[in-house]
């Protein structure tokens, strides 16, 4: 296949041949321990799996990163290793880039640029980025998709469905059928760079009055389904800056900017950036704010969904079981017993505790980096005892954002008043007003609905 934007049978089979060994290995080892009593070194196998997946370009690595943040989607040892995967695909050569650019912008594509860097400035899971300059002097980033990615995605999704299905039958408390559907939808959307350009425009509009967050601007006439050309934002990886142990107030500024970048769109427009990965934000050269990058995984929620989040906040604040039950119902959890709700309350209190306390504090006051995982294990054990639960489709990306951002806040060692940040973005919430803003913003940005 090639590049007509569709998957082909042979493309999928090539991909599956490269990945089936890793997936089959997980299945065999988990089954051996579960049903035959065989003791396996799951930690060592997780290292092998990481090496296999990390060497592959494409979405299986992105899938692994996502699943590492979803409780009980994979065995713990695998989740811990997969969480460390990074976008490390080897860059494609200049001959490849020229052919791809010609396919997207035509034979005279180079005449449309004053300069175009032959070496990739960055490599990601679905494509690579080249720095270029337009004739008017504008510096741009050209994100060019790797070939045959539709086949790669479909093959990876088949392998993922197999792996998740096997694990769920063997030793899983949570029903993740809807999680798979959500992940598949978002991953297929991410292949469409014209959609991502529209989502960039949406974020630029939603954050227009947030001066400490910058969003790249797509360049009209230079974007296709497999090429995204956008303004180049100067910046440095936030992880690198945090490693230098900057002053507390600087770290606090980054935490406040990140909080607004994620949650202002959510509570005002019902939209969330679904990839809270450290590689997706940079520190501006003058350190006055951040650059927010990569808008391929965006989730638009029903206007009622953010109301459920606020209701659960109020339930934790007021110790109100009825509000908690209503929040879970709004999100799509069904037939929850009182005991199951008590178990879910452990997770809710863990996430909401910083928001209900009106004082300056770190995001986590327990001096244990593994504290969140221990809470998750308690929740898992409790749900197993109460018969499990089916995870609704809208829940994973919201939960992932909370957990992913929390880990960044923990790493930054920021100390701010999280309650007041929350009230700044959520106070005065109105489901009706959100619905109106959401509809108008999506239409103006051209985001497909």
C-alpha positions in Angstrom: 0.0 0.0 0.0 1.0 2.9 -0.1 0.0 6.4 0.7 -3.6 6.7 -0.3 -4.6 6.9 3.4 -5.9 3.4 3.5 -4.7 0.2 5.1 -3.7 -2.8 3.0 -3.7 -6.5 3.8 0.0 -7.0 3.1 1.0 -3.9 5.0 -0.9 -5.1 8.1 0.6 -8.6 7.8 4.1 -7.3 7.6 3.5 -5.3 10.8 1.8 -8.1 12.6 4.7 -10.4 11.8 7.0 -7.9 13.6 4.8 -7.6 16.7 3.1 -10.9 17.2 6.2 -12.4 18.9 6.0 -9.7 21.7 2.3 -10.1 22.1 2.4 -13.8 22.0 5.1 -13.9 24.6 3.0 -11.9 27.0 0.1 -14.2 26.5 2.1 -17.4 26.9 3.9 -16.3 30.0 0.8 -14.9 31.7 -1.2 -18.0 30.8 1.6 -20.3 32.0 1.7 -18.7 35.4 -2.1 -18.4 35.7 -3.1 -21.8 34.5 -0.1 -24.1 34.7 1.6 -22.7 37.8 4.8 -21.9 35.9 6.9 -19.2 37.5 8.2 -16.7 35.0 10.4 -13.7 35.3 7.9 -11.1 34.2 10.3 -8.2 35.0 12.9 -9.6 32.6 10.2 -10.3 29.9 9.0 -6.7 30.3 12.5 -5.5 29.5 12.5 -7.7 26.4 9.1 -6.3 25.4 10.3 -2.7 25.9 13.3 -3.3 23.6 11.1 -4.9 20.9 8.4 -2.1 21.0 10.9 0.7 21.4 12.6 -0.3 18.2 9.4 0.0 16.2 8.3 3.2 14.6 4.6 3.9 15.0 1.7 3.7 17.2 2.3 0.5 19.2 4.8 2.5 21.3 2.2 5.2 21.7 -0.4 2.6 22.7 2.0 1.2 25.2 2.5 4.6 26.8 -1.3 5.1 27.0 -1.9 1.7 28.5 0.8 2.2 31.1 -1.4 4.9 32.6 -4.7 2.9 32.6 -5.0 0.9 35.8 -5.0 -2.9 35.3 -5.0 -2.8 31.5 -1.7 -4.8 31.6 0.2 -6.7 34.2 2.1 -4.3 36.5 5.6 -5.3 35.4 4.7 -4.6 31.8 3.1 -1.3 32.6 6.1 -0.1 34.6 8.5 -0.8 31.7 6.2 0.5 28.9 5.8 3.8 30.8 9.4 4.6 30.1 9.1 4.2 26.3 9.9 7.4 24.4 9.4 8.5 20.8 12.7 7.2 19.5 12.0 6.2 16.0 15.1 6.5 13.8 14.9 9.4 11.4 14.3 8.8 7.7 16.8 9.9 5.1 16.7 12.9 2.7 15.7 10.8 -0.3 12.7 9.6 1.6 11.8 13.1 2.7 12.0 14.5 -0.8 9.7 11.8 -2.2 7.2 12.3 0.6 7.2 16.1 0.3 6.7 15.8 -3.4 3.7 13.6 -2.8 2.2 16.1 -0.5 3.0 19.5 -2.1 3.8 18.6 -5.7 7.0 18.4 -7.8 7.9 22.1 -7.1 7.6 21.8 -3.4 11.1 23.1 -2.6 10.3 26.4 -4.3 7.7 27.0 -1.7 10.4 27.2 1.0 13.3 29.6 1.4 15.1 26.9 3.4 14.3 23.3 4.3 16.4 21.3 6.8 17.5 18.0 5.3 18.0 16.4 8.8 15.1 15.7 11.0 14.9 18.1 13.9 12.8 15.6 15.9 11.3 12.1 15.5 8.0 10.9 16.9 5.8 7.9 16.8 3.9 8.6 13.6 6.3 11.0 11.7 9.3 13.2 11.9 9.7 17.0 12.1 11.9 19.2 9.8 12.7 22.8 10.5 12.1 25.1 7.5 11.7 28.8 6.5 9.0 30.2 4.3 9.7 32.9 1.6 8.4 35.6 4.0 10.9 34.5 6.6 8.6 32.6 8.9 10.2 29.7 10.7 8.1 26.6 10.5 8.1 23.0 11.6 7.0 20.4 9.0 5.7 17.2 10.5 5.8 14.5 7.8 4.0 11.2 8.4 5.9 8.0 7.8 4.6 5.9 4.9 2.1 3.0 5.3 1.0 4.3 8.7 -2.7 3.2 8.2 -1.6 -0.4 7.8 0.7 0.0 10.8 -2.1 1.3 13.0 -4.6 -1.4 12.0 -2.1 -4.2 12.6 -1.1 -2.7 16.0 -4.8 -2.4 17.0 -5.4 -6.0 16.1 -2.4 -7.1 18.2 -3.5 -4.8 21.0 -7.1 -6.2 21.1 -5.6 -9.7 21.3 -3.3 -8.9 24.1 -5.9 -7.0 26.2 -8.5 -9.7 25.6 -6.1 -12.4 26.8 -5.1 -10.6 29.9 -8.7 -9.6 30.7 -9.7 -13.3 30.6 -6.8 -14.4 32.6 -6.4 -11.9 35.4 -8.2 -8.6 35.1 -10.7 -6.9 37.3 -11.7 -4.1 35.0 -13.6 -4.6 31.7 -11.6 -2.6 29.2 -13.7 -3.1 26.0 -14.6 0.5 25.9 -11.0 1.5 26.6 -9.9 -0.3 23.5 -12.7 1.4 21.4 -11.6 4.8 22.7 -7.9 4.2 22.0 -8.7 2.9 18.5 -10.8 5.9 17.6 -8.2 8.4 18.9 -5.3 6.6 17.2 -7.0 6.6 13.8 -7.9 10.3 14.2 -4.2 11.0 14.9 -3.3 9.9 11.4 -5.2 12.8 9.9 -2.9 15.9 10.1 -5.6 18.1 8.7 -7.7 17.3 11.7 -4.7 18.0 13.9 -4.3 21.4 12.3 -8.0 22.2 13.1 -7.4 21.1 16.7 -4.3 23.4 16.9 -6.6 26.3 15.8 -9.1 25.2 18.4 -6.5 25.3 21.2 -5.1 28.6 20.0 -8.6 30.1 20.4 -9.4 28.4 23.7 -6.1 29.6 25.2 -6.0 33.0 23.5 -6.3 34.8 26.9 -3.7 32.5 28.6 -0.4 34.4 28.0 1.8 31.8 29.7 0.9 29.1 27.2 1.9 29.2 23.5 0.4 27.0 20.7 1.9 26.6 17.2 -0.2 28.0 14.3 -0.8 25.8 11.2 0.1 27.4 7.9 -2.7 27.4 5.3 -1.8 25.8 2.0 1.0 23.8 3.5 -1.0 21.2 5.3 -2.4 17.8 4.0 -3.6 14.7 5.7 0.0 13.5 6.0 1.9 16.9 6.3 1.4 19.4 9.1 3.3 22.7 8.6 3.1 25.0 11.6 5.0 27.9 13.2 8.2 27.0 14.8 8.2 27.7 18.6 11.5 28.2 20.2 11.8 26.3 23.4 13.6 23.7 25.5 12.3 20.4 26.7 10.8 21.0 30.1 12.3 17.8 31.5 15.8 19.2 30.7 15.1 22.4 32.5 13.6 20.7 35.6 16.7 18.5 35.7 18.7 21.7 36.4 16.7 22.3 39.6 15.4 25.8 38.8 14.1 28.1 41.6 10.9 27.2 43.2 9.0 30.1 41.8 10.0 29.2 38.3 8.8 25.6 38.8 5.6 27.0 40.2 5.0 29.1 37.1 5.4 26.1 34.9 2.9 24.1 37.1 0.3 26.9 36.9 0.7 27.2 33.1 0.3 23.5 32.6 -2.7 23.3 34.9 -4.4 26.1 32.9 -3.4 24.6 29.5 -5.1 21.3 30.3 -8.1 22.3 32.5 -9.3 25.6 31.2 -10.3 24.0 27.9 -11.9 21.2 29.8 -14.1 23.2 32.1 -14.9 26.0 29.6 -15.2 23.9 26.4 -15.3 20.3 27.3 -12.1 19.5 25.5 -8.9 17.9 26.8 -5.4 17.3 25.4 -5.2 13.6 25.7 -1.4 13.2 25.7 0.1 14.6 28.9 3.6 13.5 28.0 6.7 15.4 29.2 7.9 15.5 25.5 4.8 17.6 24.6 5.8 20.7 26.5 8.7 23.1 26.3 10.0 26.0 28.4 10.2 29.3 26.5 13.7 30.7 26.1 12.8 33.6 28.4 11.3 31.1 30.9 8.0 33.2 31.1 5.8 30.3 30.1 5.5 27.1 28.1 4.9 25.8 24.6 2.2 23.2 24.3 2.8 20.7 21.4 1.2 17.7 19.6 -2.6 18.1 19.1 -3.2 14.7 17.5 -5.0 13.2 20.5 -7.8 15.5 21.5 -11.0 14.4 23.3 -14.2 16.4 23.0 -16.6 15.4 25.8 -20.4 15.6 26.2 -21.1 18.9 28.2 -22.4 16.8 31.0 -19.1 15.0 31.6 -17.2 18.0 33.1 -20.2 18.5 35.4 -19.6 14.9 36.7 -16.0 15.9 37.4 -17.1 18.9 39.4 -19.7 16.8 41.2 -17.1 14.3 42.3 -14.9 17.2 43.6 -17.9 18.4 45.7 -18.5 14.8 46.8 -15.0 14.5 48.1 -15.0 17.9 49.7 -18.4 17.4 51.4 -18.1 13.6 51.9 -21.4 13.3 50.0 -22.1 9.8 48.7 -25.2 10.9 46.7 -23.1 13.4 44.7 -20.4 10.7 44.1 -23.1 8.3 42.8 -24.5 11.0 40.5 -20.9 11.8 39.2 -20.2 8.1 38.4 -23.7 7.8 36.7 -23.0 10.8 34.5 -19.6 9.3 33.4 -21.3 6.1 32.4 -20.5 3.7 35.2 -23.4 1.3 35.7 -24.9 -0.7 38.5 -22.3 0.3 41.1 -22.8 -1.2 44.5 -22.2 0.8 47.7 -19.1 -1.2 48.3 -17.8 -0.6 44.8 -18.3 3.1 45.2 -16.4 3.1 48.5 -13.5 1.5 46.6 -13.7 4.1 43.8 -13.7 6.7 46.5 -10.1 5.8 47.4 -9.0 6.8 43.9 -11.2 9.9 43.9 -9.8 11.1 47.3 -6.2 10.5 46.0 -6.8 12.7 42.9 -9.0 15.4 44.5 -7.2 15.9 47.8 -4.9 18.7 46.6 -7.9 20.5 45.1 -10.1 20.6 48.2 -7.4 22.1 50.5 -7.2 25.9 50.2 -3.5 26.2 50.9 -0.1 26.1 49.3 1.2 22.6 49.1 3.0 20.1 46.8 0.7 17.9 44.7 1.6 15.0 46.9 2.6 15.3 50.6 3.5 11.7 51.1 7.2 11.2 50.6 6.8 8.1 48.4 7.1 8.2 44.6 5.2 4.9 44.4 2.3 6.2 46.5 -0.1 6.6 43.5 0.6 3.0 42.3 0.0 1.7 45.8 -3.4 3.5 45.9 -4.2 2.0 42.5 -3.3 -1.5 43.8 -5.7 -1.0 46.8 -8.4 0.1 44.4 -7.7 -3.0 42.2 -7.9 -5.3 45.1 -11.1 -3.7 46.3 -12.7 -3.9 42.9 -11.7 -7.6 42.5 -13.4 -8.2 45.9 -16.6 -6.5 44.8 -16.9 -8.1 41.4 -15.1 -5.6 39.1 -16.4 -2.7 37.0 -16.8 -1.8 33.3 -14.8 1.3 32.4 -16.9 3.8 30.3 -15.4 5.1 27.1 -15.0 8.7 28.1 -13.2 8.0 31.3 -9.6 6.8 30.3 -8.4 10.1 28.7 -9.7 12.2 31.6 -8.1 9.8 34.1 -4.9 9.7 32.0 -4.6 13.5 32.0 -5.1 13.7 35.8 -2.5 11.0 36.5 -0.1 12.2 33.8 -0.2 15.8 34.9 0.0 14.8 38.5 3.3 13.0 37.8 4.7 16.1 36.1 3.7 18.2 39.1 5.3 15.7 41.4 8.5 15.8 39.3 8.5 19.6 39.2 8.2 19.7 43.0 5.9 22.7 42.6 4.2 24.2 45.7 1.1 26.1 44.7 -2.5 26.5 45.8 -4.1 23.8 43.7 -7.6 24.7 45.1 -7.4 28.2 43.8 -6.1 27.1 40.4 -9.1 24.7 40.2 -11.6 27.4 41.2 -10.1 29.8 38.6 -10.9 27.4 35.7 -14.1 25.7 37.1 -15.9 28.3 39.2 -19.2 29.4 37.7 -19.4 26.2 35.5 -22.5 26.0 33.4 -23.3 23.0 31.3 -25.5 25.1 29.0 -22.8 27.8 28.5 -20.2 25.1 27.9 -22.3 23.5 25.2 -22.7 26.9 23.4 -19.0 27.7 23.6 -18.0 24.2 22.5 -20.2 24.2 19.5 -19.1 27.6 18.3 -15.4 26.9 18.9 -15.4 23.6 17.1 -17.2 25.1 14.1 -14.9 28.1 13.9 -11.7 25.9 14.1 -13.1 23.4 11.6 -12.8 20.4 13.9 -14.8 17.4 12.6 -17.6 16.3 15.0 
